[in-house]
Amino acid sequence: IMYFSTFLFALVTLAAAMIARAAVILSRDTAVGFAIRAAQMAHWLATTDANLTFIGARPPNPLSPRSAQSTYLIYCTNRAGNVCGGSCTVYNGGAQCIYTPSTECLWATQDVGFCDKKECNGDCSSLSLCGTYLDSGFCYTPGTKSIVTSPL
């Protein structure tokens, strides 16, 4: 009986640790996670030497209310070592498929999908499954031709 209670205690402890880890991973998509990612984006925009083009409203004041319906997305044409740069476009908007030829890396405040063909089809993946992270949280996405944003 003593071995059974020790085993049961270990099993419950392991389960609690796994649940706590999952909660930490999922929290990046909460309002707090969004605020941190928005602050990272604002810092990157203020310090980059990339050529920037804005589509939609400029990034918000970090103290203003945020919309869960809006995604801020930065996608760029060059990767130099571990840095994303070159010509970058900053998108602010809702769910949409964006044609993004020559995209090599991207960053977003919410999960987005990226595809190797125009019109968000072909071989696609998502930012949350990024295989190679670059500096400032960018994801290396060579061959990207379109990006799909979603308010979810």
BELLIN-V25662 format. One record per residue. RES is the residue in one letter. SS is DSSP state (H for helix, E for strand, L for the rest). PHI is phi in degrees with one decimal (999 if undefined). BURIAL is b if it has 16 or more other C-alpha atoms within 10 Angstrom, else e. Layout:
# BELLIN-V25662
res;ss;phi;burial
RES;SS;PHI;BURIAL
RES;SS;PHI;BURIAL
This chain:
# BELLIN-V25662
res;ss;phi;burial
I;L;999;e
M;H;-64.2;e
Y;H;-65.5;e
F;H;-62.9;e
S;H;-67.1;e
T;H;-66.4;e
F;H;-63.0;e
L;H;-63.4;e
F;H;-61.4;e
A;H;-63.4;e
L;H;-64.5;e
V;H;-64.6;e
T;H;-63.5;e
L;H;-61.9;e
A;H;-61.5;e
A;H;-63.6;e
A;H;-65.3;e
M;H;-66.3;e
I;H;-65.3;e
A;H;-63.3;e
R;H;-64.2;e
A;H;-62.8;e
A;H;-64.8;e
V;H;-66.3;e
I;H;-62.7;e
L;H;-69.8;e
S;H;-66.5;e
R;H;-65.0;b
D;H;-95.3;b
T;L;-82.3;e
A;H;-58.9;e
V;H;-64.3;e
G;H;-60.2;e
F;H;-64.0;b
A;H;-62.5;b
I;H;-66.1;e
R;H;-65.5;b
A;H;-65.1;b
A;H;-66.0;b
Q;H;-62.5;e
M;H;-62.7;b
A;H;-60.3;e
H;H;-64.6;e
W;H;-62.2;e
L;H;-61.1;e
A;H;-74.9;e
T;H;-113.5;e
T;L;-77.9;e
D;L;-105.8;e
A;L;-69.5;b
N;E;-77.5;e
L;E;-107.2;b
T;E;-123.3;e
F;E;-106.7;e
I;E;-119.4;e
G;L;88.6;e
A;L;-65.6;e
R;L;-64.2;e
P;L;-54.4;e
P;L;-75.3;e
N;L;-61.7;e
P;L;-58.5;e
L;L;-93.4;e
S;L;-82.4;e
P;L;-62.7;e
R;L;-105.7;e
S;L;-101.9;e
A;L;-70.1;e
Q;L;-85.7;e
S;L;-112.7;b
T;E;-121.0;b
Y;E;-96.8;b
L;E;-133.7;b
I;E;-121.0;b
Y;E;-130.3;b
C;E;-130.9;b
T;E;-93.9;b
N;E;-132.0;b
R;E;-123.3;b
A;E;-120.7;e
G;L;65.6;e
N;L;-106.6;e
V;E;-115.7;b
C;E;-96.1;b
G;E;-168.8;b
G;E;83.2;b
S;E;-95.1;b
C;E;-119.7;b
T;E;-114.2;b
V;E;-109.0;b
Y;E;-104.3;b
N;E;-132.4;b
G;E;178.1;b
G;L;-92.8;b
A;L;-62.0;e
Q;E;-168.1;e
C;E;-99.1;b
I;E;-113.6;b
Y;E;-75.3;b
T;E;-134.0;b
P;E;-62.0;b
S;E;70.4;b
T;E;-75.6;b
E;E;-112.1;b
C;E;-156.9;b
L;E;-150.6;b
W;E;-151.3;b
A;E;-148.8;b
T;L;-80.0;b
Q;L;-136.7;b
D;L;-63.9;b
V;L;-131.2;b
G;E;-103.9;b
F;E;-134.3;b
C;E;-129.7;b
D;E;-91.0;b
K;E;-130.3;b
K;H;-62.4;b
E;H;65.1;b
C;H;55.6;b
N;E;-136.8;b
G;E;92.3;e
D;E;-83.7;e
C;E;-123.9;b
S;E;-142.5;b
S;E;-128.8;e
L;H;-56.9;b
S;H;-65.4;e
L;H;-107.2;e
C;L;-52.5;e
G;L;-88.2;e
T;L;-135.0;e
Y;E;-86.5;b
L;L;-108.8;b
D;H;-56.4;e
S;H;62.6;e
G;H;82.0;b
F;L;-70.3;b
C;E;-113.1;b
Y;E;-77.8;b
T;E;-133.6;b
P;E;-61.2;b
G;E;81.4;b
T;E;-68.7;b
K;E;-116.7;b
S;E;-155.2;b
I;E;-132.1;b
V;E;-110.1;b
T;E;-103.6;b
S;L;-147.5;b
P;L;-77.8;e
L;L;-83.0;e
